[in-house]
Every structure is written in structure tokens, then in C-alpha cells.
Amino acid sequence: MIEMLKRHEIQILRRANHTLADVAAFRGVFVRTVRRVTEEVAVEAADTDAERARRGIGRPSLAEPYRKKVEAVLAECPDQRACRRRTPASDGARRHPLANRGRRRW
């Protein structure tokens, strides 16, 4: 993610009529990034985290769809560091009788 100060610098350089390629080379970003940042609303604050939340900048978390399920599991076991749920497979009901044997020796 591009910090807010870097976004501000890109916007200032573009307002000073520098080319997309010049700004990209100077700031170390791609030309497409310069074009996208130029089209954004002008940067008003330097606090990157607050601006990310306010403007919705960045990709969503990959873990977000699982948040509620994880919170529910942690609520079941609040006093433990890890919670192991019992399933039929964990009881050994579905294990193959030869599953624990070592590798075959020739």
C-alpha cells in the first residue's frame, strides 16, 4: 500500500505538470499507480491508517469471511490457549488400520 505522504507527493508533482513517467520514476511506482493516485481526492491528512479506514483504500482481508466463526469457537473456550474440537476423525473412528505403519523397507 502507498503511504499517504507518498500519495500527496505524487499529487503535488502531477499538479506541477510533471509527466506520468517522470513521477513514476521519481517516486518508484508504476505509471498506472500515478494515474490512479492523481484521480483520487486530494490528500488532507498524513495518518495512513485513519485514511485507509475512512476512504476504503486497500484490499479486504482474506480472513474476514471467517471472523465470526473464529470468534464463536474462541467464545466456547475462553480460558484455553487452544481449543481442540472433537470430531469422529479425531477419535480414530475413520482411521485406516495401516495408517500408522512406517514406510516400507525394501
matplotlib code that plots the C-alpha trace (Angstrom):
import matplotlib.pyplot as plt

x = [0.0, 1.2, 1.6, -0.4, 2.7, 3.8, 0.3, 0.5, 3.9, 2.5, -0.4, 1.8, 4.2, 1.3, -0.1, 3.4, 2.9, 5.4, 4.7, 3.3, 6.6, 8.7, 6.6, 6.6, 10.4, 11.0, 8.7, 9.5, 5.9, 4.2, 2.7, -0.7, -0.3, 0.5, -2.6, -4.8, -3.5, -3.9, -7.6, -8.1, -9.4, -6.6, -4.8, -5.7, -4.2, -1.0, -2.4, -2.3, -4.4, -7.2, -7.4, -7.4, -10.4, -12.2, -11.7, -11.7, -8.2, -6.6, -7.8, -10.1, -8.7, -8.7, -9.6, -12.6, -15.2, -14.1, -14.0, -17.5, -16.8, -13.4, -14.9, -17.6, -15.0, -13.0, -16.1, -16.6, -13.1, -12.3, -9.9, -7.8, -5.0, -6.1, -9.4, -9.5, -12.9, -13.8, -14.7, -15.2, -11.9, -10.1, -11.5, -9.9, -13.2, -12.3, -8.6, -7.3, -5.7, -2.4, -2.3, 0.3, 2.8, 6.2, 7.5, 8.0, 11.7, 13.0]
y = [0.0, 3.5, 5.8, 9.0, 11.2, 9.4, 9.9, 13.6, 13.9, 12.2, 14.6, 17.7, 16.6, 16.0, 19.4, 20.9, 19.4, 16.6, 13.7, 10.4, 8.6, 11.2, 11.0, 7.2, 7.1, 9.7, 8.0, 4.4, 3.4, 2.3, 4.7, 3.2, 3.9, 7.5, 7.8, 6.2, 8.4, 11.5, 10.8, 10.3, 13.0, 15.3, 14.0, 16.1, 14.0, 12.1, 9.4, 6.4, 4.0, 6.5, 7.4, 3.8, 3.1, 6.3, 6.0, 2.2, 2.1, -1.4, -4.9, -6.6, -9.1, -12.7, -13.8, -11.5, -14.1, -16.5, -13.9, -14.7, -18.5, -18.0, -15.7, -18.3, -21.0, -18.8, -17.9, -21.7, -21.9, -18.5, -19.9, -22.1, -21.0, -23.5, -25.3, -28.7, -29.7, -33.4, -35.0, -38.6, -38.5, -37.2, -40.1, -42.6, -43.9, -43.4, -44.2, -46.9, -49.7, -49.4, -45.6, -45.5, -48.0, -46.8, -46.7, -50.0, -51.1, -53.0]
z = [0.0, -0.8, 2.3, 2.4, 2.2, -1.0, -2.4, -1.6, -3.3, -6.4, -6.5, -6.0, -8.7, -11.2, -10.3, -11.2, -14.7, -14.4, -16.8, -15.5, -16.4, -14.6, -11.4, -11.5, -11.9, -9.2, -6.6, -7.5, -8.5, -11.7, -14.2, -13.6, -9.9, -10.6, -12.8, -10.2, -7.3, -9.5, -9.9, -6.2, -3.9, -2.6, 0.5, 3.6, 6.4, 6.8, 9.1, 6.7, 8.9, 9.5, 5.8, 4.8, 7.0, 6.0, 2.2, 1.9, 0.4, 0.0, -0.4, 2.1, 4.5, 3.3, 6.9, 7.1, 5.9, 8.8, 11.6, 13.1, 13.0, 14.8, 17.3, 18.1, 18.6, 20.8, 22.8, 23.5, 25.1, 26.6, 29.3, 27.0, 24.7, 22.0, 21.6, 20.0, 18.8, 18.9, 15.6, 14.6, 12.7, 15.8, 17.9, 15.5, 14.1, 10.5, 10.6, 8.3, 10.3, 8.4, 8.7, 11.5, 10.0, 8.9, 5.4, 3.6, 3.7, 0.7]

ax = plt.figure().add_subplot(projection="3d")
ax.plot(x, y, z, "-o")
ax.set_aspect("equal")
plt.show()
